[in-house]
């Protein structure tokens, strides 16, 4: 406490970021302030009225660090970055366990195309979204490809073709890959696609109608008919959209719902007055106020959002309201408004967002309770020593002993923890010996290297009593047998009249009967199937790489170094085969003579 008092007395009255730490030196809270001395001292002032979060936080604080900045805006940005990096316990941290898909348009290319992306990069391209699901983004892409003559090929650069593809024959592509297309003509198509994706449908309908009328005046009836067909398609799409406002503005409407310590933020995306979609953000446990939660959400989400609207409708005034408006306005390049409507059409939209948030929160809590119930029943039915909060499952794959691999998937609290998945290339086991391969993978996972990491509550192996015995033997050799539960899951054998998959436990001859609780068995099957999917995907990748290496290995003059350079440059054997002599010769380490030999050999 004396050290804290000394540090408090020497704090500067300048803007910056403070990092609160507990007795173990872990960062438990990160905040920013215009006046560091005033803000940090307020935490330790008894007279100050403290909320629940601050009261809990103060009991844990054992020390703090500060980082000075020139302005409060710099502190705001630094605070957001540090929260993302350290994920402090008492901050509201925006954790999105899956990347929502977006549509990417590379406007730097002379003939841009649309591709699906799950990560937004600062690469000069335009990103549209996020979409609620992969199905939604694919359906949108289908509508665009049917309606606009933008190129459909997925490659970032155009590959020259002698003849146009079927899309050109169907009249839905300009075919810049094989025909001389004026870039201005193609750019007008791209502009229409951008208007469509930005939700500016009324403006787009008006533009297409004007082009149709202009073509009719010129007596270019073929072009007029094409514009007419596109106009019908756009009107049909417009009819399906929900009109939210009559002012045709872009705005995001944010609703908040709470239940005990859980909270959910729901964002409605309104573009040009039409509701394009929504996206929920769930926080299982938080003691932050609505004001702090909204402020943290806006800082973390819109820092990398593909689009910043002109207007934000929030249920309450967030912390640093004016500073947030200024920061968002700088990123957008124009003035941005954060409003808290009390009546009228905007208040109605906010109510709709809060209703959606409340319904989504109910679904989240219900799903979590169902999952918790399954874990409890699994614990009871299998007579496990520990509640299976973390489950690790292993599977193997090989083809006649070649390219043997293993994979581990992890489920935490009933959900896949994909960041914890592991893949193993078999190094010591020979041939198609499943037992030896499993022993190697388990020894590597739970041995001295990876074994120092967190251990699971339940270890699953794909297989019957043989695989289960291997797992028990390996864990005994590592002195871990009593540290975790072990089960094996084997597929049913219809020839023996079996109707269910079998779950085996060590020291038990017959499988555990799970017929009376099919949900528990389905849960274990889901984990096993995820392990199978993961290992098969990895095995295919290894086989494909081996195939590439073997094909290139047979070409005279192409050694290991050149093979690696070629694969790194072109990305696939297919692209290498499609490359010209000039393109091959341009790869570092290649010569024209070697390129000519490659083209001849690959024919």
HELIX and SHEET records of a PDB file:
HELIX    1   1 UNK A    2  UNK A    9  1                                   8    
HELIX    2   2 UNK A   36  UNK A   43  1                                   8    
HELIX    3   3 UNK A   52  UNK A   60  1                                   9    
HELIX    4   4 UNK A   72  UNK A   86  1                                  15    
HELIX    5   5 UNK A  134  UNK A  147  1                                  14    
HELIX    6   6 UNK A  166  UNK A  169  1                                   4    
HELIX    7   7 UNK A  183  UNK A  197  1                                  15    
HELIX    8   8 UNK A  201  UNK A  217  1                                  17    
HELIX    9   9 UNK A  221  UNK A  240  1                                  20    
HELIX   10  10 UNK A  290  UNK A  302  1                                  13    
HELIX   11  11 UNK A  321  UNK A  332  1                                  12    
HELIX   12  12 UNK A  344  UNK A  381  1                                  38    
HELIX   13  13 UNK A  418  UNK A  420  5                                   3    
HELIX   14  14 UNK A  434  UNK A  446  1                                  13    
HELIX   15  15 UNK A  450  UNK A  452  5                                   3    
HELIX   16  16 UNK A  465  UNK A  477  1                                  13    
HELIX   17  17 UNK A  494  UNK A  496  5                                   3    
HELIX   18  18 UNK A  518  UNK A  553  1                                  36    
HELIX   19  19 UNK A  560  UNK A  570  1                                  11    
HELIX   20  20 UNK A  573  UNK A  578  1                                   6    
HELIX   21  21 UNK A  581  UNK A  585  1                                   5    
HELIX   22  22 UNK A  592  UNK A  602  1                                  11    
SHEET    1   A 3 UNK A  27  UNK A  33  0                                        
SHEET    2   A 3 UNK A  16  UNK A  21 -1                                        
SHEET    3   A 3 UNK A  63  UNK A  68 -1                                        
SHEET    1   B 3 UNK A 114  UNK A 117  0                                        
SHEET    2   B 3 UNK A 102  UNK A 105 -1                                        
SHEET    3   B 3 UNK A 126  UNK A 129 -1                                        
SHEET    1   C 6 UNK A 242  UNK A 243  0                                        
SHEET    2   C 6 UNK A 274  UNK A 283 -1                                        
SHEET    3   C 6 UNK A 262  UNK A 271 -1                                        
SHEET    4   C 6 UNK A 251  UNK A 259 -1                                        
SHEET    5   C 6 UNK A 311  UNK A 313  1                                        
SHEET    6   C 6 UNK A 337  UNK A 339  1                                        
SHEET    1   D 6 UNK A 415  UNK A 416  0                                        
SHEET    2   D 6 UNK A 402  UNK A 412 -1                                        
SHEET    3   D 6 UNK A 390  UNK A 399 -1                                        
SHEET    4   D 6 UNK A 458  UNK A 462  1                                        
SHEET    5   D 6 UNK A 485  UNK A 490  1                                        
SHEET    6   D 6 UNK A 502  UNK A 505 -1                                        
SHEET    1   E 3 UNK A 415  UNK A 416  0                                        
SHEET    2   E 3 UNK A 402  UNK A 412 -1                                        
SHEET    3   E 3 UNK A 422  UNK A 425 -1                                        
END                                                                             
